[in-house]
């Protein structure tokens, strides 16, 4: 026996059925907005991450030296990879660039609820537009994906903020502030008590009373208060941009899901403008379900031309927690349209019936283990077959097959020459 590695998961068919339905739903929402699917490598040069985040990030990576002596890493996120891809073909790509993909990522970190060392995300990004409508479209995609899964506005909320607004407020204090450290403190604020939070803000350069004032500003219900306090174009422009994004979200029909929450900061340093996180409205799923935001400087930092960008990455582990809490996680069971059961020397006819049903796009199974009638019926029940078509020697002598509805147990016969005939999805009801 071999044990599975900590932080990694196996998905057996029943659970994978539900996961596939969710992934397909999320990707279909992205495709409706014109996002195009891409494929990306799982392995990247380690410097792709250390050059932007420092060598300390190595502790969070699955990195190693390959047989060619290269320092490589299993990718912990997609954004650096897509930035590299945009830079490689920037002049040839039509703008805006709208991409999505679903795949696994790896981070060596503490395993906890909704967080694993191998995890799955659907990444959705727009490159080449600085317009508020681009930010709003990302929000709209995310909202549509959630409502398509059966969730409602009572189940989730988007907490929306603006990184430059936070930076502008910090710059307004008479202090030498490490802005990124202070914003990382804001990102942690809801997970720690006030004393620790204020301590982190002091470590970032604010005095204690300034930390208190900053905290009070983030709690305001009126964004005009922030403009009045800072008295700078930077804060005024950030407020105007945030309000424009929310107005565009209103036009796209998703403003109802958005709450202004200046305590939402997103910890990654490359965010530059509007940021948001999705939360369970009831609080039962305690951590954010997923997040995203604008990162206008990243492409240029990778050697490309200045290119605005915005994106979001729903994580499927936390998304599952939200769907389960709301009672909309798909049934974890395989779906089978038909099981064609053969009794006696009827395999050739059964195979022909199965082929015709598959040609119509249905999921069809037949006996491949030479089992008895009873064993085949038990198997058909175990795979949730909707209809069983029994091809038996006696029925064939009469030119028939038996059609059984597995939900009700009702069955009848149908002429073998007419089954499935011209019917797109023949069932018991067609012959009863």
Rosetta blueprint (number, residue, H / E / L):
1 X L
2 X L
3 X L
4 X L
5 X L
6 X L
7 X L
8 X L
9 X L
10 X L
11 X L
12 X L
13 X H
14 X H
15 X H
16 X H
17 X H
18 X H
19 X H
20 X H
21 X H
22 X H
23 X H
24 X H
25 X H
26 X H
27 X H
28 X H
29 X H
30 X H
31 X H
32 X H
33 X L
34 X L
35 X L
36 X E
37 X E
38 X L
39 X L
40 X L
41 X L
42 X L
43 X E
44 X E
45 X E
46 X L
47 X H
48 X H
49 X H
50 X H
51 X H
52 X H
53 X H
54 X L
55 X H
56 X H
57 X H
58 X H
59 X H
60 X H
61 X L
62 X E
63 X E
64 X E
65 X E
66 X L
67 X L
68 X L
69 X L
70 X L
71 X E
72 X E
73 X E
74 X E
75 X L
76 X L
77 X L
78 X L
79 X H
80 X H
81 X H
82 X H
83 X H
84 X H
85 X H
86 X H
87 X H
88 X H
89 X L
90 X L
91 X L
92 X L
93 X L
94 X L
95 X L
96 X L
97 X E
98 X E
99 X E
100 X E
101 X E
102 X E
103 X E
104 X E
105 X E
106 X E
107 X L
108 X L
109 X L
110 X L
111 X L
112 X E
113 X L
114 X L
115 X E
116 X L
117 X L
118 X E
119 X E
120 X E
121 X E
122 X E
123 X E
124 X E
125 X E
126 X E
127 X E
128 X L
129 X L
130 X L
131 X L
132 X H
133 X H
134 X H
135 X H
136 X H
137 X H
138 X H
139 X H
140 X H
141 X H
142 X H
143 X H
144 X H
145 X H
146 X H
147 X H
148 X H
149 X L
150 X L
151 X L
152 X L
153 X L
154 X L
155 X L
156 X E
157 X E
158 X E
159 X E
160 X E
161 X E
162 X E
163 X H
164 X H
165 X H
166 X H
167 X H
168 X H
169 X H
170 X H
171 X H
172 X L
173 X L
174 X L
175 X L
176 X L
177 X L
178 X L
179 X H
180 X H
181 X H
182 X H
183 X H
184 X H
185 X H
186 X H
187 X H
188 X H
189 X H
190 X H
191 X H
192 X L
193 X L
194 X H
195 X H
196 X H
197 X H
198 X H
199 X H
200 X H
201 X H
202 X H
203 X H
204 X L
205 X L
206 X L
207 X L
208 X H
209 X H
210 X H
211 X H
212 X H
213 X H
214 X H
215 X H
216 X H
217 X H
218 X H
219 X L
220 X L
221 X L
222 X L
223 X H
224 X H
225 X H
226 X H
227 X H
228 X H
229 X H
230 X H
231 X L
232 X L
233 X H
234 X H
235 X H
236 X H
237 X H
238 X H
239 X H
240 X H
241 X H
242 X H
243 X H
244 X H
245 X H
246 X H
247 X H
248 X H
249 X H
250 X H
251 X H
252 X L
253 X L
254 X L
255 X H
256 X H
257 X H
258 X E
259 X E
260 X E
261 X L
262 X L
263 X L
264 X L
265 X L
266 X L
267 X L
268 X L
269 X L
270 X L
271 X L
272 X L
273 X L
274 X E
275 X E
276 X E
277 X E
278 X E
279 X E
280 X E
281 X L
282 X L
283 X L
284 X L
285 X L
286 X L
287 X L
288 X L
289 X L
290 X E
291 X E
292 X E
293 X E
294 X E
295 X L
296 X L
297 X L
298 X H
299 X H
300 X H
301 X H
302 X L
303 X L
304 X L
305 X L
306 X L
307 X L
308 X L
309 X E
310 X E
311 X E
312 X E
313 X E
314 X E
315 X E
316 X H
317 X H
318 X H
319 X H
320 X H
321 X H
322 X H
323 X H
324 X H
325 X H
326 X H
327 X L
328 X L
329 X L
330 X L
331 X L
332 X L
333 X L
334 X L
335 X L
336 X E
337 X E
338 X E
339 X E
340 X E
341 X E
342 X E
343 X E
344 X L
345 X L
346 X L
347 X H
348 X H
349 X H
350 X H
351 X H
352 X H
353 X H
354 X H
355 X H
356 X H
357 X H
358 X H
359 X H
360 X L
361 X L
362 X L
363 X L
364 X E
365 X E
366 X E
367 X L
368 X L
369 X L
370 X L
371 X L
372 X L
373 X H
374 X H
375 X H
376 X H
377 X H
378 X H
379 X H
380 X H
381 X H
382 X H
383 X L
384 X L
385 X E
386 X E
387 X E
388 X E
389 X E
390 X E
391 X E
392 X E
393 X H
394 X H
395 X H
396 X H
397 X H
398 X L
399 X L
400 X E
401 X E
402 X E
403 X E
404 X E
405 X E
406 X L
407 X L
408 X L
409 X L
410 X L
411 X E
412 X E
413 X E
414 X E
415 X E
416 X H
417 X H
418 X H
419 X L
420 X L
421 X L
422 X L
423 X L
424 X L
425 X L
426 X L
427 X L
428 X H
429 X H
430 X H
431 X L
432 X L
